[in-house]
Amino acid sequence: MVSGTATQLSEAGVAGKLINLADYLDDMPNFKKYLNENPIVLLSITGDTETGAIYYSPYFDGVDDIERMPLMRTDWVEKLLNGEGDFTASASNNLKAASYTPYMPTSGKLVVDAANKEGTAVIKLTKDYDAAGNIVANMNAALANGTVNGVQAVNMLRDYIDAAYGGHYGTNRADLFIGQDAAWDADELVALLRCVVANPQTLNGTNEVQGLFSREDDNNQRRVDMFRFAGTLFGVRGLESRQDYLYVGADGLLHDARQEADTYVALERMNAMVNEGLISSSFVKKQDNDSGKMLELDAGFMHYDYNQTQTVLNATKLNDKGTDPTDSGEKYMAVMVPIALWYDNTNIVNGVDKGVYMRFTESWRSVKTDGWAISKAGVGDSKDKLHAALAIIDYAYSEKGQILMSYGPDAFIEKDAEGNYVTFNFNGKQMPVIASATYAELWSLASGNYTNYARYYLGSTLSFVKSQAFEYQCTHQVGQEGAGNISNAIGLGLIKHPLLAVTENPWYSIVPTSLPNTKEENTIINGFAELGSSGKFSSSSGDKTNHLVDIIVGGYAGISYANREAFLAKVEEWGGSTYLTLKQDAYDRLIDYYETLSK
């Protein structure tokens, strides 16, 4: 058996080097059942639409669940926004000159859906711009007339929340951002970030605090999370795609975010935030400053990342007293996905998509870009070797196999007096409880970081299909609180996401992780060097280039282009249209193949 990327394995399969698993699905009933129940998985691994060949079994690090989330120092939000009367402080800094301009409306009323405070039902909340104005416009106007310090900025934001939401949040204004009934948007976040960076004296007792940061500000593999977050903030698809920067549009066609103006408008907004000092200086300078340092030193406010690995820092990094920092009120937690304008083809007026203000995340777990295959040369003429390899794949998709892939050996699971698994409800399914010894080992060996524990000790890094049930149990109580709020919102339909299916509204179909391009097509695609794995949009390692990150940092001048139009023209020169045409051809063949299966 061999492991590799989806592209490598598909190309090797077409070249005749790998076993066609489709020929043996009847020998793998568990795997066959899984593919039948998850059509987008089947489409993602179909290597040849003429024959229906499948050259590898997919790797999942969790499936059909949210992946990255916004994370905030929620105790800081409460410190700034909650309470009776005006905010006061003995010292604060002045806001920088305004660069960011409003994204949300500046007048009128906007009704949005939200959860109630208990997370049990959907309510309607009104953003009343006639009563409150737009907070960014309000602050920008004040800055145009003179200086605005941190105390003044906080009180402007407090007054805005009271007026815009008709007193819904009361004195717990922080709940606009951190509550179950949160309804924040990009403009409100920018206003909050202005308040954060202008009030370090209140928040960490120094003269400086960073707003947005990435897990590793010197590593492009993590820096790209900044433009992924931009997509969530400003309603842009393709920036968290399962394949390159592709997504399925409402027209049923593939789109490449690198070739769309909306992508660059969002990046320009992020660059405006850089100009105001709202994104960490270490990110701008590409310096070593990871999330652990940011939180340990009370130096950073917010980033966009995985819940378990980052909220474990509540116990290991936020407090230097040897105790859980939550005992003293410090809290780093996942918060709600923001409201943004998304053009999902459901609000058509006179033939024009007017878009919908809603929460949507493209960060959704599906087939990863790696998998397992069976080498023809490896099995040779031995039917025993072939069927042993097929049995391994099939077992991984059985109920017991999925538990093994997720939990490890049986000794890692808690059992009752009769030797049966102790279980708990996870996403509507009973899943095993991890043994107390396993939990203790997780902390002693990997400081509570489940991903590192799985990689270095459990050995499930490249598993076949892995449930998040183990990871959830290893999540710090603060992480579980934030994830619980988000889970409630997903359950209520408040956070929409791509679906692992071919949907009636194609905008909601998740793009397959790989497409069945022919060898000849892949040769052409691989010739577009700047669009490939080592080109101008690479994000696979810290020493590579990603111009989307570069535009956030320094605008178009930072990459030697005059403006958006000039850069888009260069993307076309690098092969943009031909690349997209070849991907579209493969996708069309895949959909045609799927329709034949559905008949």
Order of alpha helices (4+ residues) and beta strands (2+ residues): beta-alpha-alpha-alpha-beta-beta-beta-beta-beta-alpha-beta-beta-alpha-alpha-alpha-alpha-alpha-alpha-beta-alpha-alpha-beta-beta-alpha-alpha-alpha-beta-alpha-alpha-beta-beta-beta-beta-beta-beta-alpha-alpha-alpha-beta-beta-alpha-alpha-beta-alpha-alpha-beta-alpha-alpha-alpha-alpha
